[in-house]
Structure formats: C-alpha cells, structure tokens
C-alpha cells in the first residue's frame, strides 16, 4: 500500500509542489548496511546516517539515500550546482559567486514547498552533506594563510528525492519518494505520482534481492604505515605558543589538532563498517561523493533545530576508558572532579549558551543536562545539553550560522581562538571540525561536529584529532589525547 492515495495526493498538490509518497514494509530481516549495499551499490553518490545514543543504546532512525538529483559543491568563493536532466544525465547547471553560502542554500531549497505527510515522517529528504571548518570565513573575518594541500571542497551536499528510513523501534522501514510537481496542472500531479510509485517499486525490488558481498581488497590483516603531518616536538611547540597567548589574556582556551594519514586499499564503505563496530557513537555517517568519502562516528552534536527547538550538546573533558567497570567508575569520578576538565567544560557550555542566545527567544535558553558522563569504545567524555526556543524571525540556516564552528573544536573567545589556530596549524582543516548533517524539506536541521572521522580520497585516508589547550595544559598529555581520540579510526584502517 502507498501513502497518500492518488485521491489524497491530488488534494495535497493544491498545497505545495513537493509531496512525500511512501510505502512501509517490515524490516526485521534488513539492516542499514545491507540496505545501503543493495540500493546504492557502486553508485558515485550516496549517504548512510545512523546513530547510537549515549550508553550504547540504539537510536530510533537510520537514513539512506543515493543517486541524487542535485549536488552542491562549494570551493573558494564559488558554488557549483550539478543536476540531473530529463534524459538522466548529470552535469553542471549553475555557477554562483558566493557572498553568504547559507543564503544560497536557503534559496536553492526554497523552490521546494512541502505539502502533507512530512509531519508523520522523521526525515523525508533534503540536503545531506558537510560544511568544512573553513566555511567560518564566510561569517567571520578569519585569516586563511595555510596551504590547501589536499584540495577538498569547502562544502558538499547532495539532494536525493528517494530514500529509505529505518525505524528500529517498530522494525519497519519506509521507502520514500518525494514527488516534485513542475506545474499546477492535474496531469503534472498524476505524472509525478506515477514516477514516485515507480521509484519506490524499484527500491523495493532491490531490497528483495540478496546484497552483493562487498569487494574485499584486503586478503589478510596488514600493517598500515601511519604518517604524521607534524612531529611531537612541533605539537609541543604549538601548545607552548598557545599557552603564551593564554597568559597574555588573548584567549582562555584553544583547540589544536594534528593530521595522520595512510595509504589504504580497503573499500571506503568497508572502513565505515569497521568504524561503526569499533566506535558506535551518537552520530555515525558515511558520505560518498565520487572519489571523496567521509566515514565518521562523531559523539558530538553541533546543533539541531527541530520544530522551533534549538539544541546543542557540548562535549569537553576526555579520558581513556578503563579495563573494567570498576576502573571506568573510578575514572569517571576522577574526570568529574578534575578542576581543569570541569572548568574547561563549563566555559564551553557557556559558549554554547551564547551561540543559542543569538537565535533563541529571550529567556528561553536553558541547560537541560549538566556534566554527565558518556562512554564510547576507547574514551569517555563529560557532556551537557543546552536548549532554546527559536526566534520567529530566524530559521535553521540562521542557527547553523550562529553556532558554526563549535567552540569545542575552536576555543574561547571563538574568533580570536580561530585566528590563533590559523597561525599555529600549518595546514587547512578541510572537513575536520566542521559539520556533517542535513537541512530537510520541513525546515529542520540536524548536524554533528566532524570529529572521529576518516576522510578517504582515492587511496589515501586522513584522520585529524585535537586537544583543548588551557593555562595549565601539559603538552605531553594533550598530544596523547589526540592519539586517544584517533585510536578507533586507526584501528578501522
């Protein structure tokens, strides 16, 4: 059975030009990984968004999309839009010189006016992709002196009109195709409805087939040679220079990172599968943009805007996991009572409150969770949650602008910390410390911070990890923290 019916679809066609059509099927024999392999296969583009909440509890939804109708690419100050045509071809249709990239994304999405059934669907499509750390230069006057040695786009998003939504609680999945009406005629509506049904049937047939076993290029466990972009001595010097700025009163804290790289012969999706097993996290994602792949297991939300509620969850304060439950509890207690870690966390919670305050109604910003511990495979973190009610004059694009990048990957005060990062780090950050997530057709936003992520470009894999530097930081400890944070990603390689 399809929803809505043809009769209801024609009624909805009078209210908007984008109508989600869907079929719900039992999904107890399917997993998000198997569905991705069946539906996306070797396609050049696709995404899988998954989640595990907190103490290794499975979250409710997973999303899969592929074969997009549009890809938006930002590099330098230029937005390129690639779209499918009537023959199924895919090519460049627009080149736009950028002022504010978020205004251009908003303009692109404004042509889609969602009508009906979107409210009953957790996610019915939209722009899915990443915003690189350097996108902050569109919003603030931040230096850009470092060499772009990898050439990654500053931002990449894809828009798929057909997707799969897993509901892990009901053990059902929805196959959704968003019908786009090209004009107001009844014939256009009926044609769009038939095309949506056809796309849903195509996905259904693929799900009924057996998943092709992914190509495994690695016959046996092999040692991977890891290269460091900077030496331990270089990192120590960076920490000492940062502490000089702190003593002078320029900043209170700054996050400094290092890059690790390795050649890989594994399939990018195979790397993601390993990572999701090694380090289940609040935001797990696999993004495929032809030769560029992001495989991530981020524990930290950047910001969410959903039905007028804005949420951020700062993470600051990290320690390696123990070998036993008893040791874990001892480490938790020590972490929560560490003056340095607690002070750093409170400072970043305040920064999150300030960010939300820029887009929230006066007096609505509240701390809803404060300094609780969340455990992950190799580390544990101190986590808090801040919420506010969105101002009537604001939208999800304003929310991302206000909160980007996160204070937990830049520092405090944020702008001065970013200036110091540009001075001390001799490389562009690329996607690292930016955001991965979506702007959906309903006007909602959900993003995580791009950390605990592996970037795969052809046969090269890159991992980046940082540590928060404060007045009493010890360079050796901060260096080790970056390695602790990179451990699961390194194991996945």
N, C-alpha and C positions, 0 to 999 in steps of 0.2 A: 504494500500500500504506500502511496505517495502523499505527502502533505506539502502544501494545501491541495485540495481537489482542484480540478480545472475551473469549476464554477467560482470557488473562493479565490483562486488565482486572478481571475478576471476582475473580481471586485477589488483586490489589492492593487491591481495595475492602475487603478484610479488614484492611489495614494502615494505612489513612488515609482521609480524606474528600476529598482533592484529588489527582487523578491527571492528569498531563500526557499528552494524546493528541496525536500529531503525524504529519505527512506530510512527507517530504523530497523536494524536486524540484530539478532542475537550474536554476541561477540565473544562468547566464553571459550572458543577454540582459537581465537586470534590474539596476537599481541601487537603493540605498536611497531615493534621491529619487523615482525613478519609482514604486517600490512604495508609498511614502507617498502620492503623488498619487492612485494608483489605489485604495488601500484606505481612506485617511482622507478624501480629497476635501475637502469643505466641512464636515466634522463639527466640532462645537463643541469637542471634546476630542481630543487625540492627542499622541504623542511620537515623536521620532526621536532615538536615541542612536547617535553614530558616534565613530570615533576614528582618529587618526593618531599613531603613536608616534615620538617623538624626531625624528630627522633625516628627517622627511617619509616615513617608511615606513608603509604602511597597516597598521592593526591588524587582528586576525582577525575581529572580530564587529561587527555593527550590529544594533540592535533597533528594532522599530516596533510601536506599539500604539495603538489608538483605541477609541472608543465604550466608555468604561469602565463597569464595573458599580458602581463607587463613586468618589466624590470626597470627599476630606477637606480641610477648609478651617479654618485657624486664624487668628483675628483677635482682638486683645486677649488676653483670658484664656478664650476660648471656642473649642471645637472643634465644628464642624458637619459632620455626615456625610450626604452625599446618596447615595442608592442607587436602582437600578432595581427595579421591582416586577414582578409576574407578567404584567402587561399591556404591559410595555416602557416604562412611564412612568418618570420620573426626578425624584426630589424629596427634600426634607429628611426624614430618618428619626430623627436623634438630635442633641441639643444637649447638650454636656458642658462644665461649668465645669472649667477645667484647673488641675491642680497641676503635674504633670510631663508635658509633652506626649509625651515618648518612651515613657513607661509606657502612655499611651493608644494610641499607635500599635502598641506591642507587644501590648496587649490585643486590638486590632482584628485583628491578624494571627494571633493565637493560635488563632482558630477554624478556620484552615486547616492541616490536618495532611497534609503532602506524603507521598505514597506512590509509590515507584518512579519510574523513568526520569528523575527530576530530576537524578540524578548524571551522566547522559550528555548533559545539555543545559547549555550555558553559562549560560543565563538562561531561566527558564520562567515569568516573571511575578512581580508583586509591586507594592509601592507605588513609583511613579515621580513625582518632582516636586522641589520646592525647599524649603529651610529658609532663611528670611530671617535676616540678621545679628542682628536684634532678638530672635530666639529665645534668644540667650545670656542674656537677662534672666530666663529660667526657671531657669537653672542657677547664675547668679551675681547678686549684688546690684549691678546696674549702673544708673546714673541713666537716666531717659527723659524729658528735658526738651524735646526738639526737636519742632517741628510736623510732623505726618504730612500733608504737603500733597498726596501722591499717592494715599494710601489703599489701597496694595497689601496683600493678605493677608500675614500674617507667615509662613505656610507653606501650600502647596498640594500635594496628592498625588492621583494617580489610580490606580485599580486596574483593569487590563484582564485578562480571563480568556483572551483570544485575541490572539496576537501573531505577528510574523514575526522570525526570527533569521537574519541573513545570515552565512554562513561564507565569508569572502573567500579563504581558502586553498584550500578544496575547490571553490569556485564553486558551492556548493549553498545552498539556503535551507530552513529548517524552518518550517512553518506549525503553530503550537502552539495548542491549546485546552485549558485546564485544566478538567476535569470536576469539579464540586463535588457531592458526594453529600449529600443533605438528610437521609437516614437510613440505617440499616444494611441495609435490605432489598435483595434481588436486583432487584426491579422498579425501585427508585430508582437502582441502579447502571446497569442497562440503559438507563434513560431518560437519565441523564447522559451515557452513552457515545454514544447516538444524537445527542443535542444537540451534543456536541463534534464528531462527524463532520460534522454539518450545517454548523456554523460554519466548519470547515476547508474544506468544499466551497465555501461562499460566498466565502471569501477566494481560493481557487484560481481561481474564475470571474473575480473582479475582476482578478487578476494576469494572466489570459489576455487580457483586453481591452486596448485601447490607452489609454495615460494621457491624460487630458484636459489640454490645454495650459492652464497656469495663467493666470489673468487678469492681464494686464499693464496696470496703470493709468498707467504712465509711458510716453508715446509717444517721448520723446527725453530725453537726459541733461539734467537740470535742476539748477540750483544750489540747494543746501539751506541755509537760514539757520540757523546754529547759535547757540543761546543758552547763555550760561554762568550757572550759578546764583550764582557769586561772581566777583569781579574778580581780576585778577592781584595787585593790591595786597592784597586780602583774603587770598588764599592765602599771600602773603609774610608777612603778619601772623600767620597761623596757624603757619607754620614757625617764626617767631621766638619765639612764645609756647611752642611745643613745645620748642625748644632751651633756653628758660629752665627748663622742668621737668627737662630732662636735666641741666643744670648743677647744679640743686638736688639731684639724686640720686633724683628720683621714678621716673624711667624710664631705660632705656638706649636705647630706640627706640620710635617710634610711627608708624603709617601714617595719613596724612591724604589725603583724597580730594576731588575736585570732580565736579560733575554737569554734563553737557552735554545739551541737549535740542533737538529739532527736530520740526516737523510733517512727516508723511510721507503720501504717497498710494500707496506701494508695498504690495503684499501682504506680510504678515509672513513667510510662508514664502519668498517671493521674496528678501527681505532675508537670510534664513538662507542661501539658496543662494549669494548673492553672498559672504557672510562665509566660508562653507566653502571657497570658491575662493580668496579673498584671504588667509586665515589658517588653513590646516589645523593642527590642534592635537591634543594628547593626548585632550582631551575636547571633542567637538563635540555640540551638542544643540539640539533645537527642541522646546519645550514649548508646547502650545496649551491654554489654559484659557478658552474662550469669547473674551472681549474682550482678555484678557491673554496675551501671547506672550513667551517668552524665547528668543532666538536667541543661542547662545553658542559660543565657540571658546576654552575655557579651557585653558591649558597646564599647570595645576597640580592634581594630586590633593589632596584634603583628607585622606581616609583610606579605606582599603579593608580589609575583614575578610572573608577567604575561607578556608574550611576550616581555621579556627583560626590563620591567619597574619594579622597586622595590619601594614599598610604605610602609610607616609606619605612624600611626596616634596617637601620644602621647596624653593621657588624664591626666591632673593633675590640680587640683583646683576643689573642690567639695562643693556644698551647698544643703541643703534640698529645695525642691520645695515649692512655696507659695500656698496659698489657692485660689488666684485669678490671672488673667492675669496681673493686675496692680502690685500685690505683686511680681509675677515672674519677671517682668521687673526691679523692684527695686532691687531684689536680684541679678539679672544678672549684673546690673550696679555696685553694691557693690562688687561682686566677681571679675569682671574685673579690678576694681580699688583697690583691696586689694594687697598691696605690697608683702606680704608673698606668697600669692597664685600665683601671677604673676611671681615672681622671681623663685619659685619652678617649674612653668610650663616652663619658658624659659630655665632653666637648663636642664630639661628633653627633650625638643626639641633639644637642643644642643647634648645631649647624643644620641638621635635618629639619628641626622645628622652624628655623629661619627660612629655609627653602620653601617649605609648605606654606608658611605665612605669607609669602608673596602672591600666592594664588588662592588662598583659602579665605572664607568669611571671617571677619573679625571675631576673635574669641573662640573659634571652633577647633583650633589645633590642640590636640591632647596627646599625651603619652599613654598609650593603651597597654603596652608591655614594657617592663623596665629591667634591664640587666639579668636576663635569663640565659642559661647555657644551652647551646645546641651542639650535638656531637655529629661529626662526619667521619669518614673512614680513617683519616690519618690525623686530623686536628679537631679541636673543639673551639667554639667562639662564644663571646658574650654578645647577645642580641637584644635589641629593643625595638619597639614599634611605635610609630607616630602617625596620627590620622588627623585629617581636617576635612571641612565641607567646602567644595569648590565654589568660588565666586560665580555669580550668574553671568558675569561678563567674560569669563575665562573658559577654555576648553583644554582637551588633552594635549594639544600642541604647546599651549602656554605652560602646562605643567612640566613637560619634558624640558622646555627652555629654562624654567626656574630651577630645576634640580640637577641640571647637567653641567659638568660631570659630578659624580658623587663626591662628597667630602672625604669619604673613607678611602678613596684612591687618589686624592689630590692633596688635601690638607686644610689647614685653617690659619689665618683667613684664606679663603679658597683662591682668589685671584693672585695674591702675592705668592702663595704656595705653587701655583701653576707656573708663574714666571721663574721660580727657582728650579722647578722640575726641568723646564726647558733649558736652563743654564747648566745643570749638573748631569742630566742624562744626555748622552751623545748620540741618541737615536730617536726617531719618531716612534710614538707608541702604537700607531695604527689602530686596529680594533680594540686592543687591550685597554681596559679602564673606561671604555665607552659603555654602550648599552646594546643589548640584544632583546628583541621583543616584537610587539605589534601595535599598530593603530588599526582598530577594526571598523567595520561599516557602521556600527552602532555609536561610534564616537568614543569608545573606551580605549584605554592604553594599559599595557602591562609590559614592564621591562625589568630585566636584571642587569647587574653590572658584569661586564665582560672580564671575569676573572676565572681562574681554574679552567682555562680554555686552551685548546690546541688549535693552532692555525695550520692548515695543510695547503700548500701551494705546489702543485705538481708533485715532485719527490722530496720536498723539504717540509719539515714540521717545526713550528716555533711555539715556545712556551714562555710566558712572561709572568713574573711574580714580584710583588713589592712588600715593603715593610714600612710601618709608620714610625717616623723619627721624631722624638721629643727631646727635651733638655737632658734627661738622664739616660738616653739610649746608649747601649753598648754595641759597637759596630759588629763584633763577632756574633752576638745574639741576633741582631737584625738580619745579618747575612744568612744565618741558619734558618731564620723564619721564612725567608724567601725560598729556601730549598725545601722546607717542610711543606709549604703551600704548593710547590711544584711536584711533590712526590707521586701523587696519583697519576698525574699526566705523564710523568716519566715512565711509570710502570705500564701505562697504556701503550707506549711506544715499544 
